[in-house]
């Protein structure tokens, strides 16, 4: 790990693009089951978010609730 730390120190503008699974290893809950099907609520689509005041209010309300309950 020391060499990784040194590498990051030498490259302060480092960009990391990670693959699937990195979030679950970090403790972030998975949103897909073993077959790859989404679990829980579907994400809001950009066109719905931009096109509807109600959708935006609902999105922000869901986001606030999710943070409070974790």
C-alpha positions in Angstrom: 0.0 0.0 0.0 2.9 2.3 0.6 3.8 2.3 -3.1 0.2 3.1 -4.0 0.2 6.0 -1.5 3.4 7.3 -3.0 2.0 7.1 -6.5 -1.1 9.0 -5.5 1.0 11.6 -3.8 3.1 12.1 -7.0 0.0 12.4 -9.2 -2.4 14.8 -7.4 -4.8 14.9 -10.5 -5.3 11.2 -10.6 -8.5 9.9 -12.0 -9.8 6.4 -11.1 -12.5 4.7 -13.2 -13.6 1.6 -11.3 -15.8 -1.3 -12.4 -18.9 -3.0 -11.0 -18.6 -4.3 -7.5 -16.3 -1.8 -6.0 -19.2 0.0 -4.2 -20.5 -3.2 -2.5 -17.0 -3.9 -1.2 -17.0 -0.4 0.2 -20.3 -1.0 2.1 -22.6 0.7 -0.4 -25.7 -1.5 -0.9 -26.1 -3.3 -4.2 -29.2 -2.3 -6.3 -29.2 -5.5 -8.3 -29.9 -9.1 -7.4 -27.9 -12.2 -8.4 -29.7 -12.3 -11.8 -28.9 -8.7 -12.5 -32.5 -7.4 -11.9 -32.9 -4.1 -10.2 -34.1 -4.2 -6.6 -36.0 -1.4 -4.9 -37.3 1.7 -6.6 -36.4 2.6 -10.2 -34.2 5.7 -10.6 -35.8 8.8 -12.1 -35.1 9.5 -15.7 -33.5 12.8 -16.7 -36.3 13.7 -19.0 -38.8 13.2 -16.2 -36.6 15.1 -13.7 -36.3 18.1 -16.1 -39.9 18.0 -17.4 -41.8 17.8 -14.1 -41.8 19.9 -11.0 -43.6 17.1 -9.2 -40.9 14.6 -10.2 -38.1 16.9 -9.0 -39.9 17.5 -5.6 -40.4 13.7 -5.2 -36.7 13.0 -6.2 -35.4 15.5 -3.6 -37.8 14.2 -0.9 -36.6 10.6 -1.6 -33.0 11.7 -1.5 -33.4 13.4 1.9 -35.2 10.4 3.4 -32.6 8.0 2.2 -29.8 10.0 3.9 -31.7 10.3 7.1 -32.5 6.6 7.4 -29.0 5.3 6.8 
